[in-house]
Structures are given as C-alpha cells and as structure tokens.
Amino acid sequence: MTQEIFIYGEVGKQVTLDTVLAKITPKATEYIVYIHSPGGDVFEGFAIYNALKNTGKEIEVRIVGQCASIATSIASAASPGRLFMNEKGSFMIHNPSFMSISGESKDLRNAAELLDQIKSQFLKEWSSRTGLSSEQLSKMYDAETFLTPTQAKEMGFVDEVKEELKAVAKADFKKYQYMKDKNKIVAWANDFLAKVMGLSSEDLPKAEVTETLADGTVIKVQTEDGDWTGKQVTLEDGSQVPPGTYELSGGATFTVDESGLVTEKKDAEAEQQTEEEPENDMKLKEENEALKAKIVELESALQARTATEAKLQAKASDLENKLNVQVKALSAELKKFQETTVGDDTPPAKAINHPAPNQAGTEDPMKKLFGQYIIDPRK
C-alpha cells in the first residue's frame, strides 16, 4: 500500500507534525511525499523529518512547486535515488534565523549557538546526499541560494527532474482558514497552478463569482484573483449594475461606477476591525508599557544582586588572604619550636677518668711495702 503525504503550505501552520502523523499508518509499504512549501518553523520541520524517517519504509519525495528553507530538510528524508523535482519547481536554502530576539549578551550568545547547531544539521543532511563539502554548502547557505531544477540535480540536491509529478487531486481547505469565500479559493488555486505548472495569467481559468445583495438581488463579478476592484459586475441576467454603493448579504459593501466596474469594496469584518483597532491598540500599548516597567524592575534587581555578589566575593577574598598569612606565620613558629633544644645547649666538659682503687695495674704502695717486708718473709 502506497500512502501519500502532502506538505502544502507553511510548516508549523498549514503543515504540522500532527497533520503528517495522521497520514502515517502501519499498513503502508511506502510513502510518497509531495512538497510545495516556503518553509516555516525549524523544529516542526525537524519533527516531520524524523517522523518520516522513523517509519522505516521507503520514502519518495516529489517537489511539485516551491521547496525552501526547512522544507528542504523534509525533502532530504527521501530514500536514496527517490528525490524528484518538477521542471517548474524552485529550490532554496539559507541560514536559519530568528524573526525577533531580545535579551542579555548571554541570551544572544546562546541564540547564536543554537542557530549554528541548526545550520550544522542542514550541512550534515545535504553533505551526505550531494557529496559537497561542509565549506561549500556553508557558503551556499550564507548566500541564500536559489536553484533551478536543473541546478539542483547537477549539484546533487535532487536525484531526477521530471516533467510530470502527478498527485491525487484533492485538498483539505479547512487548513486554509483565511479562505472564507469562493473567490479567494479560486484565486489560491490559480496561484498554485501558476507556480506548479508554470502557466501564465492568460492560461488560467477565468472565475465568475456569484453573490447576493442585502435585498436578495443576485449579482455576478468577473474576477480571477479574488479582487473586485476594477472588475465588471452584472446582474444575474447579464445586464449592467447601475452605478452606486451596494451592500452584500454578509454586510460587505462595494461601489460601482458608470461603466459597471467596481471602484471599491469593503469587507464587513474589516470595518468592524477598524472600529476595534483604537481600543486594541490602547490595550497593547498598556501591556507594552507594563512589560517595559517589569523589564526595568528586573534589570535593577539583577544589578543590585550583582553588586552584592561582588562585595561578598571581595570580603571572601580578603578573609582568605588573611587566613593564608596567619597559617604561614603559625607554620614558621611551629618549625622553629621543633628545631629548638630545651634547657642549656652548652656542650658538657670532658670527664676525667680516675682509676678506681685496687683496679688492675694501679697497686697501693703501702700495700706493696707491707707485703714485701711483713707478709712475704713469713712465707
């Protein structure tokens, strides 16, 4: 079973991870992904890419119109040799960016690092498919490069350029909520055909819009782009509408000149919005001022905290220096104490060795005489 997935519109708005997941089914043996998108939210695009790759099935991608920015990353989910592009398609790559960002220097550095990480993902995706080096691709992203189908094929971004890439002729207009009437739907369809098929305005079908006035009269407007200004308006029988200002059943008004052409058309919603704008603007202004005040308060608190931290750091450093000096002094005193002898350190005098009485070799003279003259003669 082949399952078709349509990436038609802005990623993150008309096309989301949820709309893609709704088309992924275990019954599918392969997927064919049709792309006509200007790009959009980077992380939503990465999620769609991962969802496609995680199916583990063969994926064929057909670029039938525009493929730009993060939409190119979705296209890179194609299986080897199965990335095709229509002859009237367009392929564009550029560096990722934030629409708006504010904050401290660390916030800006973190944002810059995030953009570099996203770009590295782009380079990794296409380096393996195209064979181009990261340096070559990086220069192309820096320059915001637009490629024709032929150029895209020559550089390896697509595998083949085909004249026809047929898709199922169906669309869910509920995704395009800004299309509130038939003339806008026709205008969108004509624009889509012009981009995909390369048709000129003369080749496009002419649209005839039928509307009802507030009094029930049916009118017809010859418009191919949804814009009434300068377009012919007639009654249901084809006769010209008299000059004047008319109100439609929905509340919108339009003015017709002498030649039966519409000179101005005002939507009811636009008029209501104009009346509400001053009140909304005032509310936004008040919220903006409150936000600015909160930012100033937070900045002041941060500055006070930074100053306090600096003082504490200085005190800690001073105390550490004093402790180091005291420790060094105590160490010196301890070493001196250990090396000092307790009491008189004068060397003792040499002892005189007197032979003990009756010690061998030191006979008493009196004892000798007594023995010689008294004891010995008796023997």
Backbone hydrogen bonds, N-H to C=O, Kabsch-Sander energy under -0.5 kcal/mol:
donor,donor_aa,acceptor,acceptor_aa,energy
3,Q,1,M,-0.5
3,Q,30,E,-2.5
5,I,32,I,-2.6
7,I,5,I,-0.6
7,I,34,Y,-3.6
8,Y,6,F,-0.9
9,G,7,I,-0.6
9,G,36,H,-1.9
11,V,39,G,-2.6
12,G,15,V,-4.2
13,K,10,E,-1.7
14,Q,10,E,-0.6
15,V,10,E,-2.3
20,V,16,T,-1.6
21,L,17,L,-2.9
22,A,18,D,-1.8
23,K,20,V,-1.6
24,I,20,V,-0.6
24,I,21,L,-0.8
25,T,23,K,-0.5
28,A,25,T,-1.4
29,T,1,M,-3.5
30,E,1,M,-1.4
31,Y,58,E,-2.5
32,I,3,Q,-2.4
33,V,31,Y,-0.5
33,V,60,E,-3.4
34,Y,5,I,-2.7
34,Y,32,I,-0.6
35,I,62,R,-2.4
36,H,7,I,-2.6
37,S,66,Q,-2.8
41,D,11,V,-2.3
45,G,41,D,-1.9
46,F,42,V,-2.4
47,A,43,F,-2.0
48,I,44,E,-2.0
49,Y,45,G,-2.5
50,N,46,F,-2.6
51,A,47,A,-2.3
52,L,48,I,-2.2
53,K,49,Y,-2.5
54,N,50,N,-2.7
55,T,52,L,-1.0
56,G,53,K,-1.5
58,E,29,T,-0.8
60,E,31,Y,-3.1
61,V,82,R,-2.4
62,R,33,V,-3.3
63,I,61,V,-0.5
63,I,84,F,-2.7
64,V,35,I,-1.6
64,V,62,R,-0.9
65,G,35,I,-1.0
67,C,90,S,-2.0
68,A,37,S,-1.6
69,S,92,M,-1.3
71,A,68,A,-2.1
72,T,69,S,-1.6
73,S,69,S,-0.6
74,I,70,I,-1.4
75,A,71,A,-2.0
76,S,72,T,-1.4
77,A,74,I,-1.6
78,A,75,A,-1.8
79,S,59,I,-2.9
82,R,79,S,-2.2
84,F,61,V,-3.1
84,F,82,R,-0.7
85,M,160,E,-1.9
86,N,63,I,-2.9
87,E,162,K,-1.3
89,G,86,N,-1.8
90,S,65,G,-2.4
91,F,147,L,-2.0
92,M,67,C,-2.1
93,I,145,T,-2.2
95,N,141,Y,-1.3
108,L,104,E,-2.1
109,R,105,S,-2.4
110,N,106,K,-2.5
111,A,107,D,-2.3
112,A,108,L,-2.4
113,E,109,R,-2.4
114,L,110,N,-2.1
115,L,111,A,-2.3
116,D,112,A,-2.1
117,Q,113,E,-2.1
118,I,114,L,-2.3
119,K,115,L,-2.5
120,S,116,D,-2.3
121,Q,117,Q,-1.4
122,F,118,I,-1.8
123,L,119,K,-2.6
124,K,120,S,-2.2
125,E,121,Q,-2.4
126,W,122,F,-2.2
127,S,123,L,-2.3
128,S,124,K,-1.3
129,R,125,E,-0.8
130,T,126,W,-3.0
131,G,127,S,-1.9
137,L,133,S,-2.4
138,S,134,S,-2.5
139,K,135,E,-1.8
140,M,136,Q,-1.6
141,Y,137,L,-2.4
142,D,138,S,-2.5
143,A,139,K,-1.8
144,E,141,Y,-1.0
145,T,93,I,-1.2
145,T,140,M,-0.9
147,L,91,F,-3.6
152,A,148,T,-2.9
153,K,149,P,-2.0
154,E,150,T,-2.6
155,M,151,Q,-2.1
156,G,153,K,-1.1
157,F,152,A,-2.2
158,V,152,A,-1.2
159,D,83,L,-2.9
160,E,83,L,-1.3
162,K,85,M,-2.5
162,K,160,E,-0.5
170,K,168,V,-2.2
173,F,171,A,-0.9
175,K,172,D,-1.5
176,Y,173,F,-1.0
177,Q,175,K,-0.9
179,M,176,Y,-1.8
180,K,178,Y,-1.2
184,K,181,D,-0.5
185,I,181,D,-1.5
186,V,182,K,-2.5
187,A,183,N,-2.1
188,W,184,K,-2.6
189,A,185,I,-2.5
190,N,186,V,-2.6
191,D,187,A,-2.3
192,F,188,W,-2.5
193,L,189,A,-2.5
194,A,190,N,-2.4
195,K,191,D,-2.0
196,V,192,F,-2.6
197,M,193,L,-2.8
198,G,194,A,-1.0
199,L,193,L,-0.6
203,D,200,S,-0.9
204,L,200,S,-0.9
209,V,207,A,-0.5
209,V,221,V,-2.9
211,E,219,I,-2.3
213,L,217,T,-3.5
214,A,247,E,-3.0
216,G,213,L,-1.9
219,I,211,E,-2.8
220,K,234,T,-2.8
221,V,209,V,-2.8
222,Q,232,Q,-2.3
223,T,207,A,-1.5
223,T,221,V,-1.1
230,G,262,V,-4.0
231,K,228,W,-2.4
233,V,260,G,-2.2
234,T,220,K,-2.7
235,L,239,S,-3.2
236,E,218,V,-1.2
238,G,235,L,-2.1
241,V,233,V,-1.3
244,G,256,V,-1.9
246,Y,254,F,-3.1
248,L,252,A,-3.5
249,S,212,T,-2.6
251,G,248,L,-1.8
253,T,266,K,-2.4
254,F,246,Y,-2.2
255,T,264,E,-2.5
256,V,244,G,-3.0
257,D,261,L,-2.5
260,G,257,D,-1.6
262,V,231,K,-2.2
263,T,255,T,-2.7
264,E,255,T,-1.0
266,K,253,T,-3.1
271,E,267,D,-2.0
272,Q,268,A,-2.3
273,Q,269,E,-2.4
274,T,270,A,-2.3
275,E,271,E,-1.7
276,E,272,Q,-1.6
277,E,273,Q,-1.5
280,N,276,E,-2.6
281,D,277,E,-3.6
282,M,278,P,-2.4
283,K,279,E,-2.2
284,L,280,N,-2.8
285,K,281,D,-2.4
286,E,282,M,-2.4
287,E,283,K,-2.4
288,N,284,L,-2.4
289,E,285,K,-2.6
290,A,286,E,-2.5
291,L,287,E,-2.2
292,K,288,N,-2.4
293,A,289,E,-2.5
294,K,290,A,-2.1
295,I,291,L,-2.2
296,V,292,K,-2.5
297,E,293,A,-2.4
298,L,294,K,-2.5
299,E,295,I,-2.6
300,S,296,V,-2.4
301,A,297,E,-2.3
302,L,298,L,-2.3
303,Q,299,E,-2.4
304,A,300,S,-2.5
305,R,301,A,-2.3
306,T,302,L,-2.4
307,A,303,Q,-2.4
308,T,304,A,-2.3
309,E,305,R,-2.5
310,A,306,T,-2.0
311,K,307,A,-2.1
312,L,308,T,-2.5
313,Q,309,E,-2.2
314,A,310,A,-2.0
315,K,311,K,-2.5
316,A,312,L,-2.4
317,S,313,Q,-2.1
318,D,314,A,-2.4
319,L,315,K,-2.7
320,E,316,A,-2.2
321,N,317,S,-2.0
322,K,318,D,-2.3
323,L,319,L,-2.5
324,N,320,E,-2.1
325,V,321,N,-2.0
326,Q,322,K,-2.4
327,V,323,L,-2.6
328,K,324,N,-2.1
329,A,325,V,-2.1
330,L,326,Q,-2.5
331,S,327,V,-2.2
332,A,328,K,-1.9
333,E,329,A,-2.2
334,L,330,L,-2.5
335,K,331,S,-2.0
336,K,332,A,-2.1
337,F,333,E,-2.3
338,Q,334,L,-2.2
339,E,335,K,-1.4
340,T,336,K,-0.6
340,T,337,F,-0.9
353,N,351,A,-0.5
354,H,352,I,-1.0
358,N,362,T,-0.5
359,Q,356,A,-1.8
362,T,359,Q,-1.9
368,K,364,D,-1.7
369,L,365,P,-2.3
370,F,366,M,-2.6
371,G,367,K,-1.8
372,Q,368,K,-2.4
373,Y,369,L,-2.5
374,I,370,F,-1.7
375,I,370,F,-1.8
376,D,371,G,-3.2
378,R,374,I,-0.8
379,K,375,I,-1.0
379,K,376,D,-1.1
